[in-house]
């Protein structure tokens, strides 16, 4: 981690934890998502496009190892998402993740006492099982990510966290524009993002910019998408 941080010329961050985990364990990618019982989660860092896609899928769908690990407070291991049991467990996520290229997913909650700021996810593009030593190492990486993440939140010295605050604020603003309860608004936002194969943050940005409109009583799929005419003046 220290070597990774030195190469970047910055203090240690969750990016270094993820990079070190991929180098040390039989996985192809890693990601960290911030999670909260009082609010919707959001991705913090991913090592590559696959990890970014699968992190986003779990937040958008509201199902997957990451979601379960946070809810249960314990590791959730899925060595082969193609297995029938995993498809029963996560009927939509398992199919979408395999289609994206992630065959194995391992999720570890970030915890110190009663504090749980998120989840560390590890991904492989082939079926794989972690042996006891590798599982212990993964838990050490999760503990380290917890310490780094909480330290960054306290010091707010990592500029990327400031950017992520904007990401979250935009989603919160978008859900507040729908004129319904926040929980219902987020469900509709996620449904639209999934059904149109778009990232949650992109849909939120379009809502805030009024390029996308949801009627007060219409389904997410019936929302009027104005992306095709972005140059038109906003008559709101």
C-alpha positions in Angstrom: 0.0 0.0 0.0 2.8 2.4 0.9 4.5 1.7 -2.4 1.3 2.3 -4.3 0.7 5.6 -2.5 4.3 6.7 -3.1 3.9 6.1 -6.8 0.8 8.3 -6.8 2.6 10.9 -4.6 -0.2 10.9 -2.1 -1.2 9.5 1.2 -2.6 6.0 1.4 -6.2 5.7 0.2 -8.8 3.0 -0.7 -7.3 2.9 -4.2 -4.1 1.6 -2.7 -5.9 -1.1 -0.7 -7.8 -2.3 -3.8 -4.6 -2.4 -5.9 -2.7 -4.3 -3.2 -5.5 -6.7 -2.8 -5.6 -7.6 -6.5 -1.8 -8.1 -6.5 -1.9 -10.4 -3.4 -5.0 -12.5 -4.0 -6.3 -14.7 -6.9 -8.7 -12.0 -8.2 -8.8 -9.7 -11.2 -10.4 -6.6 -9.7 -11.5 -4.9 -6.5 -13.8 -2.1 -5.5 -15.1 -0.3 -2.4 -18.6 1.1 -2.0 -19.8 3.4 0.8 -22.9 2.0 2.5 -25.3 3.3 5.1 -28.5 2.1 6.7 -29.9 5.6 6.6 -29.1 6.4 2.9 -28.3 4.8 -0.5 -24.9 3.5 -1.2 -22.4 4.7 -3.8 -19.2 3.4 -5.3 -16.0 4.9 -3.9 -13.3 3.3 -6.0 -12.8 0.5 -8.6 -9.6 -0.9 -10.1 -11.0 -1.1 -13.6 -14.1 -1.1 -15.9 -15.3 -4.6 -14.7 -15.1 -3.7 -11.0 -16.8 -0.3 -11.7 -19.6 -2.0 -13.6 -20.3 -4.6 -11.0 -20.1 -2.1 -8.1 -22.6 0.0 -9.9 -24.9 -3.0 -10.7 -25.2 -3.9 -7.0 -26.1 -0.4 -6.0 -28.5 0.0 -8.9 -30.2 -3.4 -8.4 -30.1 -3.4 -4.6 -28.9 -7.0 -4.6 -25.6 -8.9 -4.6 -22.8 -9.9 -2.3 -22.0 -6.3 -1.4 -25.6 -5.5 -0.3 -25.8 -8.8 1.7 -22.4 -8.3 3.3 -23.4 -4.9 4.6 -26.8 -6.1 5.8 -25.4 -9.2 7.6 -22.2 -7.7 8.8 -20.2 -10.7 7.6 -18.3 -11.8 4.5 -20.4 -13.1 1.6 -18.5 -15.4 -0.8 -19.7 -16.3 -4.3 -17.0 -18.4 -6.0 -19.1 -19.1 -9.1 -22.1 -16.9 -9.9 -23.1 -19.3 -12.6 -24.2 -21.9 -10.0 -27.9 -22.5 -9.6 -27.8 -21.5 -5.9 -26.3 -18.2 -6.6 -28.9 -17.4 -9.3 -31.6 -18.2 -6.8 -29.9 -16.0 -4.3 -29.5 -13.0 -6.6 -31.7 -13.7 -9.7 -30.9 -10.5 -11.5 -27.5 -9.6 -10.3 -25.9 -13.0 -10.9 -27.0 -13.0 -14.6 -25.9 -9.4 -15.1 -22.6 -9.8 -13.4 -21.6 -12.9 -15.4 -22.7 -11.1 -18.6 -20.4 -8.2 -17.6 -17.5 -10.6 -17.0 -17.5 -11.2 -13.2 -17.8 -14.9 -12.4 -16.7 -14.9 -8.8 -17.4 -12.1 -6.2 -16.3 -11.9 -2.6 -17.7 -9.1 -0.4 -16.3 -8.1 3.0 -18.0 -5.5 5.2 -15.8 -2.6 6.5 -16.4 -2.6 10.3 -14.9 -1.1 13.5 -17.2 -1.8 16.4 -20.6 -0.3 15.5 -19.2 1.7 12.6 -19.6 0.2 9.2 -18.8 2.7 6.4 -19.0 0.3 3.4 -17.9 -2.9 1.7 -14.8 -4.2 0.0 -15.6 -6.3 -3.1 -13.2 -8.6 -4.9 -13.9 -9.9 -8.4 -12.6 -12.7 -10.7 -13.4 -13.4 -14.3 -13.2 -17.2 -13.6 -14.5 -19.4 -10.8 -12.2 -19.3 -7.8 -12.3 -20.2 -4.1 -10.2 -18.4 -1.5 -8.3 -20.8 0.8 -8.2 -20.0 4.5 -4.9 -18.0 4.2 -6.3 -16.0 1.3 -9.6 -15.4 3.2 -7.6 -14.1 6.2 -5.6 -11.8 4.0 -8.8 -10.5 2.4 -10.2 -9.7 5.8 -7.0 -7.8 6.6 -7.4 -5.8 3.5 -11.0 -5.0 4.5 -9.9 -3.9 8.0 -7.2 -1.7 6.4 -9.7 -0.2 4.0 -11.9 0.6 7.0 -9.1 2.5 8.8 -8.0 4.3 5.6 -11.6 5.3 4.7 -12.5 6.6 8.2 -9.2 8.5 8.3 -9.9 10.1 4.9 -13.4 11.0 6.0 -12.1 12.7 9.2 -9.2 14.5 7.5 -10.9 15.0 4.2 -7.4 15.2 2.8 -8.2 12.9 -0.2 -9.6 15.0 -3.0 -11.4 12.1 -4.5 -13.7 11.9 -1.6 -14.7 15.5 -2.2 -15.6 14.5 -5.7 -17.6 11.5 -4.4 -19.5 13.9 -2.2 -20.7 15.6 -5.4 -21.7 12.2 -6.9 -23.9 11.4 -3.9 -25.3 15.0 -3.7 -26.5 14.7 -7.3 -28.3 11.5 -6.6 -29.9 12.9 -3.5 -31.0 16.0 -5.4 -32.5 13.9 -8.2 -34.5 11.7 -5.8 -35.8 14.9 -4.2 -37.1 16.2 -7.5 -39.5 13.3 -8.1 -42.1 14.6 -5.6 -42.5 11.2 -3.8 -40.9 9.6 -0.7 -37.1 9.3 -0.9 -37.3 5.5 -0.7 -39.8 5.3 -3.6 -37.9 7.9 -5.6 -34.6 5.9 -5.4 -36.4 2.7 -6.4 -37.8 4.5 -9.5 -34.4 6.0 -10.3 -32.7 2.6 -10.0 -35.4 1.0 -12.2 -34.9 3.5 -14.9 -31.1 3.2 -14.8 -31.3 -0.6 -15.0 -34.0 -0.8 -17.7 -32.2 1.7 -19.9 -28.7 0.1 -19.2 -27.4 3.4 -17.9 -25.3 4.3 -14.8 -27.3 5.6 -11.8 -25.1 8.7 -11.6 -25.8 9.6 -15.3 -29.6 9.3 -14.8 -29.4 11.5 -11.7 -27.4 14.1 -13.6 -29.9 14.2 -16.4 -32.8 14.6 -13.9 -31.0 17.5 -12.2 -30.2 19.1 -15.6 -33.8 18.6 -16.7 -32.8 16.5 -19.7 -34.9 13.7 -18.2 -38.3 14.1 -16.6 -40.5 11.8 -14.4 -44.2 12.6 -14.1 -45.5 12.5 -10.6 -47.5 9.3 -11.2 -45.8 7.6 -14.1 -43.6 4.6 -14.0 -39.8 5.0 -14.4 -40.0 3.3 -17.9 -42.5 6.0 -19.0 -40.2 8.9 -18.1 -39.7 11.3 -20.9 -36.1 11.2 -21.9 -34.9 14.4 -23.5 -31.4 13.2 -24.2 -32.0 13.3 -28.0 -32.5 17.0 -28.0 -30.0 18.3 -25.4 -29.5 21.5 -27.4 -33.1 22.5 -27.0 -33.7 25.4 -24.5 -35.1 24.4 -21.1 -38.6 25.7 -20.8 -39.0 24.9 -17.1 
